[in-house]
Amino acid sequence: MASNTTYGDYMRDMPGGLRNIGKPLTIAAFGVLVVALFLCMANVIAAGVVLAVGEGTVAVLAVRDREHRNIADRAVERMSYRRQIRTGRALYRSGMLSPVDAGRCLLPGVCSHMELTEASDGFGRRFALVSHGHTGEYALLMACQPQGVGMADDDVEDAYVAAWAHVLESLADEDGVTQLAVSVDTAPDSGVRFRRNLTRRMVDDAPDLAARCMRQVMGSYATGGAATDTILTLTFRYRDRRGRFLERDEAARRIGGLIPSLCERVGAAGGGAPRCLGADEIARMVAVSYDPAMQDAIEAQDTPPYVAWQDAGPTAAEARWDFYRHDSGVSRTWQMCDPPSSNVTSSILGSLLGPLPECDRKRVTLLFRPVPSDRTAFLTEDNRRKAANQIGQEKRASMRSSKQLAQADRQAAEATNGAVLVYFGLLATVTVMAGEHEEGRLEAASRAVESAAGAARINLRPCYGAQDSGFAAGLPLGLDVRSYRPAGLTGLID
């Protein structure tokens, strides 16, 4: 059963300025007005032309669609994509027949500078870090086993939500933490691991009836199910007193000290018994994401190494306007434009996170950026001031402006009581197997994802012209889109 407790007051940052069009456009509007006033002393007609053209341009740029983009944003998006096609950056080739050194299948695009490094925590347990070479960031991946709330009482479910809020609040003031991501990956279960686990438990001298029952169980339940993997990814960025990025050993030492307390907090939030992923597991996960046809072959292997990190990338990939082709899969990625506009329950994302019959593979990634406590009070008060100014500029306050002011007031009050502000975004990626009727199957899967997002009251928009970057950002590798700023993803969590 689902808890009756509701959650809300989600709102975007208010741009401010005149009529809430943003400070740059407001400054431009007043600049055009000043130029026209000075110019009218010499030529009234020229001043009128400058005023009409300038203010008309500002008015056109101030108009934004339901996805919060104006005509300039859409034009830049298309020009960037055309430049990408013209320069050949939309194509990627690796392997033995490519110019890549040693014939490796390296990761493409924004993932090309990522490397894996292993270390040990305070208890001697090994863990792997994804090192982002040109941003100085490190990502820690933890596999979780969510307990679910199917048979949980309302107070237990509310306790999970409160514990998760405590995790975000604690990370807001943790030195070096820049982002937290939760990825839920659903795919058909091949049954390889199920059969292998049952086979290991069968003995040669088992009774004939028991052996037949075990074989019947393997034949009936090995296929047809769905495998769901939940991975929590923490992104860190450390600097020394001189402003330089820390070396890997020192960064791994600091991160290793956080792992025990982090596992305890995530477990209290319903994450089960979290564990850190090793290098082999990360490489396998990335390889299967780029080449879904490898899943059965990789799961059939019993001993490492399964896939080398240098071979985890695709052999061929092509980024198109609204889809991404990679080895044996064709994918489409969406980004969240708006959060739910009304109060929601804790189970609102159930339909989007769960398996969908039309999708061969689906991955939903939630991105969280907790704001430190010292900046939360300033930002909430700034939003409150902008909302009040917006109402002051209207002769009759609209319902939307009144609602924004009420939300800003509540956020400021909660920040005064110790709450922290959390920016968040969502990426959804659906993958179908390449082959016959792939376009029709991709469209059917897209409709299923958009319908599930609509049921969750989330406004999704395809990552037009940035499908390769969106696909990489959705992988649980700790990619911070604010560090890369690929076209089409700049407004994801800001």
C-alpha positions in Angstrom: 0.0 0.0 0.0 1.1 3.6 -0.6 1.4 6.2 2.1 -1.1 9.0 2.1 1.6 11.6 2.9 2.1 14.0 0.0 5.2 16.0 -1.0 5.4 19.1 -3.1 6.6 22.7 -3.4 8.9 21.8 -6.3 9.8 24.9 -8.3 12.4 26.1 -10.8 14.7 28.9 -10.1 13.0 32.2 -10.9 15.0 34.1 -13.5 14.0 37.5 -12.0 14.2 40.8 -13.9 11.3 42.7 -15.5 8.2 40.5 -15.7 10.4 37.5 -14.8 12.1 37.5 -18.2 15.6 37.2 -16.7 18.3 39.7 -15.8 20.2 39.6 -19.1 17.1 40.4 -21.2 16.0 43.1 -18.7 19.4 44.8 -18.9 19.3 44.5 -22.7 15.8 46.1 -22.8 16.9 49.1 -20.7 20.1 49.4 -22.7 18.1 49.7 -25.9 15.9 52.3 -24.3 18.9 54.4 -23.2 20.4 54.2 -26.7 17.2 55.2 -28.3 16.8 58.2 -25.9 20.3 59.5 -26.8 19.8 58.8 -30.5 16.5 60.7 -30.6 18.5 63.9 -30.0 20.0 63.5 -33.4 17.5 61.5 -35.4 14.0 60.7 -34.2 13.4 58.2 -37.0 16.6 56.3 -36.3 15.8 56.2 -32.6 12.3 54.8 -33.4 13.8 52.1 -35.6 16.4 51.1 -32.9 13.7 51.1 -30.2 11.3 49.0 -32.3 13.9 46.5 -33.5 15.7 46.2 -30.1 12.6 45.9 -27.9 11.0 43.6 -30.5 14.0 41.3 -30.3 13.9 41.3 -26.5 10.1 40.5 -26.6 10.7 37.6 -29.0 13.5 36.2 -26.8 11.4 36.5 -23.7 8.7 34.2 -25.1 9.5 30.6 -24.0 7.6 27.4 -24.8 6.5 24.7 -22.3 10.0 23.4 -22.3 11.4 26.7 -21.2 13.3 27.4 -24.4 13.1 30.4 -26.7 13.8 30.8 -30.4 17.5 31.4 -29.8 17.9 28.2 -27.7 16.3 26.1 -30.4 18.4 27.7 -33.1 21.7 27.1 -31.2 20.6 23.5 -30.6 20.1 22.9 -34.3 23.3 24.7 -35.4 25.3 22.7 -32.9 23.9 19.4 -34.2 24.6 20.4 -37.8 28.2 21.3 -36.9 28.5 17.9 -35.2 27.3 16.1 -38.3 29.4 18.2 -40.6 32.6 17.6 -38.6 32.0 13.9 -38.2 31.8 14.1 -34.4 28.5 12.2 -34.5 30.2 9.1 -35.6 32.4 6.8 -33.6 34.4 3.8 -34.6 36.7 1.6 -32.5 38.1 -1.9 -32.5 40.6 -3.6 -34.8 39.5 -1.8 -38.0 39.6 1.7 -36.5 42.5 4.1 -35.9 42.2 3.6 -32.1 45.5 2.5 -30.6 45.8 -1.3 -30.0 42.3 -1.9 -31.4 40.6 -1.1 -28.1 36.9 -0.3 -27.8 37.3 2.8 -25.7 34.3 4.8 -24.4 33.2 7.6 -26.8 32.5 11.3 -26.3 32.3 12.7 -22.8 33.3 9.3 -21.3 36.6 9.1 -23.2 38.7 10.5 -20.3 37.3 8.1 -17.7 39.5 5.6 -16.0 39.0 3.0 -13.2 41.1 2.9 -10.1 40.8 0.5 -7.1 41.4 1.2 -3.4 40.5 -0.1 0.0 38.3 1.4 2.7 39.0 1.5 6.4 37.9 -2.2 6.8 40.1 -3.4 4.0 37.2 -3.9 1.5 38.1 -3.2 -2.1 36.1 -0.6 -4.1 36.5 1.0 -7.5 36.4 4.7 -8.4 35.7 6.2 -11.8 38.2 8.9 -12.4 37.2 11.8 -14.7 40.5 12.9 -16.1 39.8 16.4 -17.4 37.4 17.5 -14.6 39.3 16.1 -11.6 36.2 14.3 -10.3 35.8 10.8 -8.9 32.7 8.7 -8.8 31.8 5.9 -6.3 29.3 3.3 -7.4 27.2 1.4 -4.9 24.8 -1.4 -5.7 21.6 -1.3 -3.6 18.8 -3.7 -3.0 15.7 -1.6 -2.2 13.4 -3.3 0.1 10.3 -1.9 -1.5 7.1 -0.8 0.2 4.6 -3.3 -1.2 4.0 -4.7 2.3 5.2 -1.8 4.4 3.0 0.3 6.6 2.5 4.0 6.1 4.8 4.9 9.0 7.6 2.7 7.6 7.3 4.2 4.2 7.4 7.7 5.7 10.4 6.7 7.7 12.2 5.7 4.5 11.5 9.1 3.0 12.7 10.9 6.0 15.9 8.9 6.1 16.5 9.6 2.4 16.0 13.3 3.2 18.6 12.9 5.9 21.0 11.4 3.4 20.7 14.4 1.1 21.0 16.8 4.0 24.2 15.2 5.3 25.7 15.2 1.8 25.0 18.9 1.4 27.6 19.8 4.0 30.0 17.0 3.1 33.3 18.3 1.7 33.9 17.4 -1.9 30.4 16.0 -2.8 29.1 17.6 -5.9 26.3 15.2 -7.1 24.3 12.2 -6.1 22.7 10.0 -8.8 20.3 7.0 -8.5 20.0 4.8 -11.5 17.3 2.1 -11.9 18.0 -0.2 -14.8 15.4 -2.7 -15.9 16.0 -5.4 -18.5 14.7 -8.9 -19.4 16.3 -11.5 -17.2 18.2 -14.0 -19.4 18.0 -16.7 -16.7 21.7 -17.5 -17.0 22.5 -16.6 -13.4 19.3 -18.3 -12.2 20.2 -21.6 -13.8 23.8 -21.4 -12.7 22.9 -20.8 -9.1 20.4 -23.7 -9.1 22.9 -26.0 -10.9 25.6 -25.3 -8.2 23.1 -26.5 -5.5 22.3 -29.8 -7.2 24.3 -32.9 -6.2 25.0 -35.9 -8.4 23.3 -38.4 -6.0 20.1 -36.3 -5.6 16.8 -38.3 -5.7 15.3 -38.6 -9.1 12.1 -36.8 -8.1 14.0 -33.8 -6.6 16.3 -33.6 -9.7 13.2 -33.5 -12.0 11.6 -30.8 -9.9 14.7 -28.7 -10.0 15.0 -29.0 -13.8 11.3 -28.2 -14.1 11.8 -25.1 -11.9 14.7 -24.0 -14.1 12.7 -24.4 -17.2 9.7 -22.6 -16.0 11.1 -19.6 -14.0 14.5 -19.0 -15.7 13.0 -16.7 -18.4 10.2 -14.3 -18.7 11.2 -12.2 -15.7 12.7 -8.8 -15.4 16.0 -7.9 -13.8 16.2 -4.6 -11.9 19.5 -3.1 -10.8 19.7 0.0 -8.6 23.0 1.8 -8.4 23.8 4.9 -6.3 26.6 7.0 -7.7 28.4 9.7 -5.7 30.5 12.3 -7.5 33.4 14.0 -5.6 35.7 16.8 -6.4 38.5 17.6 -4.0 41.0 20.5 -4.2 44.1 21.2 -2.0 45.0 24.5 -0.6 46.5 25.6 -3.8 43.3 24.9 -5.8 44.7 21.9 -7.5 42.9 18.6 -7.8 43.9 15.9 -5.4 45.8 12.8 -6.5 44.0 9.5 -6.8 45.5 8.0 -3.7 44.5 10.9 -1.4 41.0 11.2 -3.0 40.5 7.4 -2.5 41.6 7.7 1.1 39.0 10.4 1.8 36.2 8.6 0.0 37.0 5.3 1.6 36.5 6.9 5.0 33.0 7.9 4.1 31.9 4.5 2.8 30.9 2.8 6.2 28.7 5.7 7.4 27.2 6.2 3.9 26.2 2.5 3.6 24.5 2.8 7.0 22.6 5.9 6.0 21.5 4.5 2.7 20.4 1.2 4.4 18.3 3.1 6.8 16.6 4.8 3.8 15.4 1.5 2.4 18.5 0.7 0.3 19.0 -2.8 1.8 22.7 -3.7 2.2 24.6 -1.4 -0.1 28.0 -2.5 -1.4 30.6 -0.9 -3.5 31.0 -2.1 -7.1 34.3 -3.5 -8.3 36.1 -2.7 -11.5 34.9 -5.8 -13.2 31.3 -5.1 -12.4 31.5 -1.5 -13.6 33.1 -2.6 -16.9 30.5 -5.3 -17.5 27.6 -2.9 -16.8 29.0 -0.3 -19.3 29.7 -2.9 -21.9 26.1 -4.3 -21.7 24.7 -0.8 -21.9 26.4 -0.1 -25.2 26.0 -3.7 -26.6 22.9 -5.3 -25.1 23.5 -8.5 -27.1 26.5 -9.2 -24.9 24.4 -9.8 -21.8 24.0 -13.6 -22.1 27.7 -14.1 -23.0 28.9 -12.0 -20.1 26.6 -13.6 -17.5 27.7 -17.0 -18.7 31.3 -16.4 -17.6 32.1 -17.6 -14.2 35.6 -16.2 -13.6 37.0 -12.7 -14.1 38.2 -10.8 -16.1 34.9 -10.5 -17.8 35.4 -7.3 -19.8 38.4 -5.0 -19.6 37.7 -1.3 -19.0 39.5 -0.5 -22.3 37.1 -2.7 -24.2 33.8 -1.7 -22.5 32.9 0.9 -25.2 31.0 0.3 -28.4 32.6 -0.8 -31.6 30.4 1.7 -33.6 28.1 4.4 -32.5 26.2 7.2 -34.3 24.3 10.1 -32.7 21.3 11.3 -34.6 18.9 14.1 -33.8 16.5 12.1 -31.6 18.1 8.7 -31.2 21.5 7.0 -30.6 22.6 3.9 -32.4 25.3 1.9 -30.6 26.4 -1.7 -31.5 23.4 -3.9 -31.1 21.1 -1.3 -29.6 19.1 1.8 -30.6 18.4 4.2 -27.7 16.5 7.4 -27.0 17.1 9.6 -24.0 14.8 12.2 -22.4 15.5 14.9 -19.9 13.1 16.4 -17.3 11.8 19.9 -18.1 9.4 20.3 -15.2 8.9 18.5 -11.9 5.3 17.6 -10.8 3.3 20.8 -10.6 1.1 19.4 -7.7 1.7 17.4 -4.5 2.6 13.8 -5.1 2.9 10.6 -3.0 6.1 8.6 -2.5 5.0 6.0 -5.1 4.5 8.5 -8.0 7.5 7.2 -9.9 6.5 3.5 -9.7 5.2 3.3 -13.2 8.2 5.0 -14.7 10.8 3.0 -12.7 9.2 -0.4 -13.2 9.6 -2.6 -16.3 7.6 -1.8 -19.4 6.7 -4.5 -21.8 7.5 -2.5 -24.9 11.0 -1.7 -23.8 13.9 -4.1 -24.2 16.0 -2.1 -21.7 15.1 1.0 -19.7 17.2 3.2 -17.4 16.0 6.0 -15.3 18.6 8.2 -13.5 17.7 10.7 -10.9 20.3 13.5 -10.3 20.5 15.3 -7.0 22.7 18.3 -6.2 22.3 19.3 -2.5 23.1 22.9 -1.7 25.2 23.6 1.4 23.4 25.0 4.4 25.1 28.4 4.2 23.9 28.9 0.6 20.4 27.5 1.1 19.3 30.4 3.2 20.5 32.9 0.6 19.0 31.1 -2.4 15.6 30.6 -0.8 15.5 34.2 0.3 16.5 35.3 -3.2 13.6 33.2 -4.7 11.2 34.7 -2.3 12.3 38.3 -3.2 11.9 37.5 -6.9 8.5 36.0 -6.4 7.4 39.1 -4.5 8.8 41.4 -7.2 6.8 39.5 -9.8 3.6 40.0 -8.0 4.4 43.7 -7.5 4.8 44.2 -11.3 1.3 42.8 -12.0 -1.8 44.9 -11.6 -3.8 41.9 -10.7 -1.7 39.0 -9.3 -2.2 35.8 -11.3 -2.7 32.5 -9.7 0.7 31.2 -11.0 2.5 34.2 -9.3 0.6 33.8 -6.1 1.5 30.1 -6.0 5.2 30.8 -6.7 5.2 33.3 -3.8 3.5 30.8 -1.4 6.1 28.1 -2.4 9.0 30.4 -2.0 7.7 31.4 1.5 7.4 27.8 2.6 10.9 27.0 1.3 12.4 30.0 3.1 10.6 29.0 6.3 11.9 25.4 6.0 15.4 26.6 5.3 15.2 28.7 8.5 14.4 25.5 10.4 17.5 23.8 9.0 16.4 22.2 5.8 18.6 22.3 2.7 17.8 23.1 -0.9 18.2 20.2 -3.4 18.3 20.7 -7.1 17.3 17.6 -9.0 16.8 16.3 -12.5 15.8 13.2 -14.3 17.1 11.3 -17.4 15.2 8.4 -18.9 16.8 6.2 -21.6 15.0 3.4 -23.5 16.9 0.9 -25.6 15.6 -1.6 -28.2 17.6 -4.2 -30.0 18.8 -3.2 -33.5 17.4 -5.1 -36.4 14.1 -5.6 -38.2 11.4 -3.0 -37.5 13.7 -1.2 -35.0 12.2 2.2 -35.8 8.6 1.0 -35.0 9.7 -0.7 -31.8 11.6 2.4 -30.7 8.6 4.5 -31.2 6.4 2.0 -29.3 8.9 2.0 -26.4 9.0 5.8 -26.5 5.3 6.1 -26.2 5.4 3.7 -23.2 8.0 5.8 -21.5 6.2 9.1 -22.2 2.9 7.6 -21.0 4.6 6.4 -17.7 6.2 9.9 -17.3 2.8 11.5 -17.8 1.3 9.3 -15.1 4.1 10.5 -12.8 3.3 14.1 -13.8 6.7 14.7 -15.2 7.3 16.7 -18.4 10.0 15.0 -20.5 11.8 16.3 -23.5 14.1 14.3 -25.8 17.7 15.4 -25.7 17.6 16.7 -29.3 21.0 16.9 -30.9 22.7 15.5 -27.7 21.6 11.9 -27.6 25.1 10.6 -27.1 25.8 12.9 -24.2 22.4 12.2 -22.7 23.0 8.5 -22.9 26.4 8.9 -21.2 25.0 11.2 -18.5 22.3 8.5 -17.7 24.9 5.8 -17.1 25.9 5.4 -13.4 29.4 6.8 -14.0 29.1 10.0 -12.0 29.0 12.3 -15.0 28.2 15.8 -13.9 26.6 17.7 -16.8 27.6 21.0 -15.2 31.2 20.2 -15.8 30.8 19.2 -19.5 27.9 21.5 -20.6 26.9 19.5 -23.7 24.4 21.2 -25.9 20.8 20.3 -24.9 21.6 19.4 -21.3 22.6 22.7 -19.8 19.4 23.3 -18.0 19.0 19.8 -16.5 19.5 20.5 -12.8 20.2 24.2 -12.6 
